[in-house]
Amino acid sequence: MTIIVSHPHREKINWWIEQLQALLPSWTIRPIHDPGDVEAVTYAVAWKPKTGAFLPFPNLKAIVSLGAGIDHVLADRELPSGVPIIRTVGADLTQRMREYVALHVLRHHRDMPTITANQRERHWQQLVVPPATGRTVGIMGLGNLGGSAALTLAALGFETLGWSRTQREIEGVTTYAGDAGFDDFIGNCEILVCLLPLTEATTGILDAELFARLPRGASVINAGRGQHLVEADLAAALDEGQLSHATLDVFHVEPLPSEHPFWSHPRITVTPHIASLIDPATGSRIVAANIERFEQTGHVDDLADATRGY
């Protein structure tokens, strides 16, 4: 039985192989570029696989996404049909997202970008902001990561709103669902956090129309996918003052090109896709457990729905 590992960076393939082999000693773990007997390959562990990467393997039982999202797998237009996709979600990843969202919501809430700019200018200005109970934060996407982040913000005292495709109930969070609930949700978000899965319906959702519906001076945090954002619309909304600031962790092209204007935009904070970064030491335990469970039962809790896109 063989598991292959696919990753754009070969040194990271080696990291994953080393970690997984220690946890799954009865399996053979190999890189996708050197798979050995292709008919022995039954699982593929992958991040951003190349188009057609899985076609040589006729006995694949499942593809394991090295992340909570599966859009990077579904981007393969030659993906073998009917092969289940397993998401990688766990307590460590959820905790990291909670920390990231709390950090940057608090940064926006306490207007740290202005304070940082004032420091560079040696300008002493005591900014007065309301307590968290007087600030409304909205989260788009209430899955494992979004739901946990919403609970964290509510515990900090923020008036917390959540929006998702289908109705969710989260203690301390006012939730909205679908097109019918979107207007009531978006019009109240002083800080908006995007943690949506990337689907055809959510591509480009962070656009000029949405920004115009936010309260003037709102801020935006995108830790979902770069393709959620229409970059030109964000720049225009910031320059016009409709938005005060944005924190972006994900981009259309990664790494973000050095010449990209977002690097130097005074109202944009760039972080290098680290909000809920999966690492081999943490993620391999989740991946190994899911493969073993799927091999035994044919099911895991983190099984994705390819038709929905997440």
Wavefront OBJ file of the C-alpha trace (Angstrom):
o trace
v 0.000 0.000 0.000
v 1.454 3.328 -1.069
v 0.638 6.936 -0.234
v 1.996 9.626 -2.541
v 2.687 13.206 -1.493
v 2.268 16.158 -3.864
v 3.364 19.704 -3.059
v 4.687 22.592 -5.210
v 7.881 22.681 -3.116
v 9.887 19.474 -3.131
v 11.570 20.154 0.204
v 8.129 20.184 1.816
v 7.329 16.846 0.177
v 10.295 15.404 2.065
v 9.054 16.905 5.350
v 5.621 15.344 4.904
v 7.043 11.967 3.911
v 9.274 11.873 6.982
v 6.439 12.768 9.361
v 3.855 10.461 7.775
v 6.222 7.504 7.529
v 6.851 7.659 11.282
v 3.108 7.609 11.936
v 2.216 5.021 9.285
v 5.125 2.549 9.381
v 3.218 -0.213 7.563
v 2.649 2.045 4.550
v 5.039 3.106 1.816
v 5.154 6.903 1.506
v 6.628 8.253 -1.717
v 6.830 11.566 -3.612
v 4.438 11.953 -6.525
v 7.354 12.403 -8.947
v 8.753 9.007 -7.896
v 5.692 6.902 -7.013
v 7.043 3.432 -7.718
v 4.285 0.967 -8.659
v 1.385 3.223 -9.714
v -1.147 0.463 -9.115
v -0.095 0.242 -5.458
v -0.942 3.900 -4.834
v -4.216 4.135 -2.909
v -4.012 7.585 -1.284
v -2.673 10.952 -2.416
v -1.786 13.699 0.052
v -1.711 16.967 -1.842
v -1.450 20.731 -1.842
v -2.044 22.547 -5.147
v -1.511 19.500 -7.375
v -0.736 19.971 -11.056
v -3.447 19.335 -13.626
v -3.666 15.627 -14.358
v -1.395 14.733 -11.444
v -3.602 11.828 -10.314
v -4.427 10.281 -13.673
v -1.597 7.690 -13.525
v -3.021 6.082 -10.373
v -5.975 3.794 -11.155
v -6.584 2.579 -7.578
v -6.876 5.839 -5.664
v -9.275 5.494 -2.747
v -9.086 9.132 -1.640
v -7.224 12.415 -2.063
v -6.251 14.186 1.150
v -6.170 17.984 0.928
v -3.413 19.554 3.002
v -5.789 22.190 4.278
v -9.384 22.896 5.183
v -10.181 23.987 1.616
v -10.425 21.705 -1.407
v -10.550 24.369 -4.136
v -6.886 23.764 -4.993
v -7.731 20.090 -5.684
v -10.897 20.878 -7.655
v -8.866 23.277 -9.814
v -7.489 20.156 -11.533
v -9.781 19.866 -14.564
v -8.541 16.306 -15.106
v -9.333 15.186 -11.576
v -10.484 11.538 -11.575
v -14.232 11.464 -11.033
v -15.675 9.788 -7.981
v -12.527 9.870 -5.861
v -13.399 11.181 -2.361
v -11.557 14.237 -1.038
v -10.665 14.479 2.647
v -10.123 17.867 4.257
v -7.429 18.401 6.888
v -8.960 20.161 9.867
v -7.931 19.851 13.488
v -7.765 21.609 16.817
v -4.340 23.166 16.147
v -5.459 24.630 12.816
v -8.664 25.961 14.331
v -6.737 27.504 17.218
v -4.373 29.245 14.806
v -7.269 30.765 12.905
v -8.896 31.913 16.144
v -5.647 33.639 17.093
v -5.231 35.292 13.702
v -8.790 36.587 13.542
v -8.722 37.851 17.122
v -5.357 39.554 16.552
v -6.392 41.441 13.440
v -9.919 42.269 14.552
v -8.395 43.820 17.684
v -5.827 45.663 15.543
v -8.608 47.214 13.486
v -10.821 47.812 16.501
v -8.084 49.680 18.391
v -6.928 51.449 15.191
v -3.401 50.123 15.426
v -2.588 50.981 11.785
v -3.011 54.680 12.640
v -1.019 54.313 15.848
v 1.791 52.571 13.950
v 1.817 55.334 11.325
v 1.870 57.951 14.092
v 4.895 56.269 15.647
v 6.813 56.553 12.383
v 5.989 60.285 12.366
v 6.724 60.638 16.112
v 3.196 61.975 16.489
v 1.537 61.543 19.906
v -2.224 61.110 19.492
v -4.414 59.371 22.041
v -7.099 57.740 19.920
v -10.422 56.991 21.594
v -12.318 53.929 20.368
v -15.403 52.264 21.818
v -15.065 49.116 23.918
v -15.561 45.836 22.072
v -19.201 45.791 23.186
v -19.724 48.866 21.011
v -18.205 47.342 17.858
v -19.946 44.997 15.421
v -17.853 42.340 13.692
v -19.188 40.055 10.971
v -17.784 36.731 9.825
v -18.610 35.344 6.393
v -18.361 31.561 6.561
v -19.330 29.599 9.666
v -17.634 26.256 9.133
v -15.107 24.803 11.576
v -12.777 27.792 11.344
v -15.366 30.544 11.020
v -17.631 29.205 13.726
v -14.769 28.949 16.194
v -13.519 32.439 15.311
v -17.030 33.820 15.846
v -17.184 32.259 19.316
v -13.805 33.799 20.150
v -14.887 37.292 19.095
v -18.129 37.007 21.024
v -16.152 35.970 24.118
v -14.025 39.123 23.720
v -17.222 41.148 23.941
v -17.757 42.112 20.305
v -21.257 42.256 18.887
v -20.662 39.304 16.591
v -22.612 38.480 13.444
v -22.199 35.459 11.204
v -23.348 34.645 7.690
v -23.300 31.321 5.863
v -24.982 29.530 2.983
v -27.241 27.584 5.344
v -28.482 28.537 8.777
v -26.145 27.897 11.719
v -26.743 28.388 15.415
v -23.772 29.631 17.471
v -24.110 30.717 21.081
v -23.593 34.450 21.496
v -23.554 35.069 17.732
v -26.377 36.507 15.635
v -26.469 34.367 12.501
v -27.866 34.966 9.036
v -28.132 32.653 6.054
v -28.404 32.776 2.287
v -29.391 35.646 0.041
v -32.356 36.497 2.248
v -30.164 37.246 5.247
v -27.248 38.916 3.526
v -28.510 42.518 3.489
v -29.236 42.566 7.229
v -25.846 41.029 7.887
v -23.576 43.118 5.692
v -25.032 46.522 6.505
v -23.980 46.280 10.152
v -20.399 44.976 9.855
v -17.885 47.565 11.009
v -15.174 44.915 10.690
v -15.775 42.172 8.127
v -13.890 38.867 8.203
v -14.023 36.545 5.175
v -13.512 32.856 5.946
v -15.696 31.481 3.170
v -14.799 28.415 1.130
v -13.921 29.233 -2.458
v -16.712 28.201 -4.803
v -18.172 29.535 -8.027
v -20.700 31.485 -5.949
v -18.110 33.071 -3.625
v -15.456 33.955 -6.215
v -15.193 37.750 -6.346
v -17.661 38.243 -3.495
v -15.473 40.944 -1.932
v -16.203 43.541 -4.590
v -17.279 47.165 -4.982
v -20.950 46.347 -4.473
v -20.276 44.606 -1.166
v -17.888 47.320 0.049
v -20.511 49.990 -0.683
v -22.997 48.180 1.556
v -20.669 48.202 4.566
v -20.808 51.122 7.018
v -18.515 53.897 5.848
v -15.052 53.502 7.335
v -15.395 49.738 7.828
v -12.382 47.457 7.582
v -11.957 44.087 5.916
v -9.945 40.985 6.798
v -9.590 38.258 4.162
v -8.201 34.943 5.378
v -10.300 32.816 3.024
v -8.888 32.717 -0.513
v -7.337 35.382 -2.703
v -9.967 34.786 -5.380
v -12.672 36.042 -3.017
v -11.309 39.554 -3.499
v -11.586 41.892 -6.471
v -8.301 43.683 -5.873
v -9.034 46.827 -7.897
v -12.328 47.307 -6.057
v -10.571 47.087 -2.693
v -7.959 49.661 -3.680
v -10.688 52.024 -4.898
v -12.767 51.616 -1.729
v -9.715 52.363 0.431
v -8.679 55.368 -1.631
v -12.226 56.771 -1.528
v -12.512 56.313 2.246
v -15.383 53.841 2.094
v -13.014 51.384 3.777
v -10.461 52.459 6.368
v -8.098 49.488 6.240
v -7.713 45.899 5.043
v -5.720 42.934 6.258
v -5.032 40.331 3.568
v -3.568 36.895 4.189
v -4.411 35.326 0.821
v -3.858 36.477 -2.756
v -4.557 35.608 -6.370
v -0.859 34.885 -6.887
v 1.264 33.504 -4.042
v 3.871 34.447 -3.062
v 2.629 37.996 -3.637
v 4.874 39.450 -6.380
v 7.386 41.986 -5.076
v 6.062 44.641 -7.475
v 2.448 44.252 -6.323
v 1.035 47.588 -5.051
v -0.497 45.991 -1.958
v 2.972 45.685 -0.403
v 3.278 49.457 -0.082
v -0.357 50.536 0.217
v -0.621 52.555 3.450
v -4.008 51.081 4.339
v -3.297 47.425 3.620
v -1.617 44.942 5.955
v -0.116 41.966 4.104
v 0.513 38.641 5.847
v 2.013 35.688 3.894
v -0.815 33.098 4.072
v -0.122 32.239 7.702
v -3.555 32.572 9.345
v -3.996 28.839 9.802
v -0.800 27.492 8.306
v -0.564 23.719 8.328
v 2.816 22.224 9.133
v 3.991 18.614 8.807
v 4.376 18.022 12.546
v 0.816 19.127 13.289
v -0.925 18.154 10.082
v 0.631 14.721 9.669
v -1.112 13.449 12.792
v -4.474 14.537 11.372
v -3.706 13.174 7.910
v -2.490 9.823 9.250
v -5.533 9.401 11.493
v -7.910 10.226 8.635
v -6.232 7.777 6.257
v -6.328 4.980 8.831
v -9.987 5.676 9.647
v -10.981 5.885 5.989
v -9.101 2.688 5.210
v -10.988 0.889 7.992
v -14.472 2.384 7.619
v -14.690 4.173 4.271
v -15.691 7.367 6.034
v -14.214 10.282 8.018
v -15.865 13.346 9.531
v -13.791 15.645 7.333
v -14.989 14.166 4.046
v -15.632 17.021 1.605
v -18.510 17.452 -0.805
v -16.976 18.122 -4.211
v -20.317 19.251 -5.655
v -20.547 22.034 -3.046
v -16.836 22.819 -3.253
v -16.050 22.318 0.436
l 1 2 3 4 5 6 7 8 9 10 11 12 13 14 15 16 17 18 19 20 21 22 23 24 25 26 27 28 29 30 31 32 33 34 35 36 37 38 39 40 41 42 43 44 45 46 47 48 49 50 51 52 53 54 55 56 57 58 59 60 61 62 63 64 65 66 67 68 69 70 71 72 73 74 75 76 77 78 79 80 81 82 83 84 85 86 87 88 89 90 91 92 93 94 95 96 97 98 99 100 101 102 103 104 105 106 107 108 109 110 111 112 113 114 115 116 117 118 119 120 121 122 123 124 125 126 127 128 129 130 131 132 133 134 135 136 137 138 139 140 141 142 143 144 145 146 147 148 149 150 151 152 153 154 155 156 157 158 159 160 161 162 163 164 165 166 167 168 169 170 171 172 173 174 175 176 177 178 179 180 181 182 183 184 185 186 187 188 189 190 191 192 193 194 195 196 197 198 199 200 201 202 203 204 205 206 207 208 209 210 211 212 213 214 215 216 217 218 219 220 221 222 223 224 225 226 227 228 229 230 231 232 233 234 235 236 237 238 239 240 241 242 243 244 245 246 247 248 249 250 251 252 253 254 255 256 257 258 259 260 261 262 263 264 265 266 267 268 269 270 271 272 273 274 275 276 277 278 279 280 281 282 283 284 285 286 287 288 289 290 291 292 293 294 295 296 297 298 299 300 301 302 303 304 305 306 307 308 309 310
